[in-house]
Amino acid sequence: MAPKPPEPPDADLIRRTMMGEAAAYGALYDRYIDQIYRYVYARVASRDDAEDMTEEVFLKTWESLVNSRPTITNFQAWLYRTAHNLVIDHYRTHKATHSLDQVPALNDDKPLPERAVLDQLDNTRLVRAIQNLEPNLQQVIICRFINGLSHAETAQVLDTNENNTRIMQYRALKKLRKFLEMDLD
């Protein structure tokens, strides 16, 4: 069996997309769809809204690449920024609140049933604790720990600098620890 060829870098796929190659954008879509969906779903906690908004993120970025030809230094951060803006717009137009209690565990492993129950209890406690954070601190936790973005990528998503992102992460984790400790008492 021959080794799988390396995937082309984002910059190459972006260039090909700008030249009208739909398959190149399809590769970018496949590369990032799950991450963007998880990010949006963690923010809106509605599968239908998350699916619609995720598709809108990719539609907007496709249209921008084909029509405007922007200069992109980090495609992944650009997607997250677009998703962030759509989430903000969503909450501006839909004043209803949604619970993050519905967010499922984000791992693919098949644990034993008793482990699954304990994990779900831990996830529920963690989701409740995250709900108690301010929105910008929630976003740092989601970017860094649910989607595994670096400090630099998270800073681009939040439109801030890396140092501020690190400070926000520290504050968020400190508050989470406090909320979780209170929940145990």
C-alpha positions, 0 to 999 in steps of 0.5 A: 500500500503506497503512503498517502500523499501529504495534503496541500497547505491552506495557502495553495488551496486558497490560491486554487480556489481564487482561480475558480477551482471548486475542488480546492475549496472543497478540500478546505471545507472538509479540513475545517467543517468539524472544527467550525461546527463544534465551535458554533454549536458550543456557542449556540447549543442548537444543532439546527442553528449550528448547522445553518451557521456553519454552512453560512461561514463556508458560503461567506468565505467562499464568496469572499475568496472568489469575489474579493480575493482577500489577503489571508494569513491564517485561513483557520483563524479567518473561518473562526472570526467569520463564525464568531461574527455570525454567532454575534449576529445570531444573538443580536437577532435572536434574543432567546437564550440557549443552554449549553447543558445540551452540548455532548461530550466531544470525544469519539471514544466508546467508554464503558457505560459506567464511565460514560455516565461519570463523564457525562456528569463531569461534562454537565458540571463543566458546561454549567461552569463555562456558562457562568463565564463572560462570553469572551472568556467562554470563547477563549475556553472553546477555542483553546480547549475544545477546538485546540487552537493555539494562543496566536490563532485564538488571538486572531479569532478574538481580534486581540493579541496573544498576551491578552488571550493568555491573560483571558485564558488564565482568568477563565481557568481560575474562574472555572476552578472556582465554579467547579469547587463551589459545585462540589461543595 
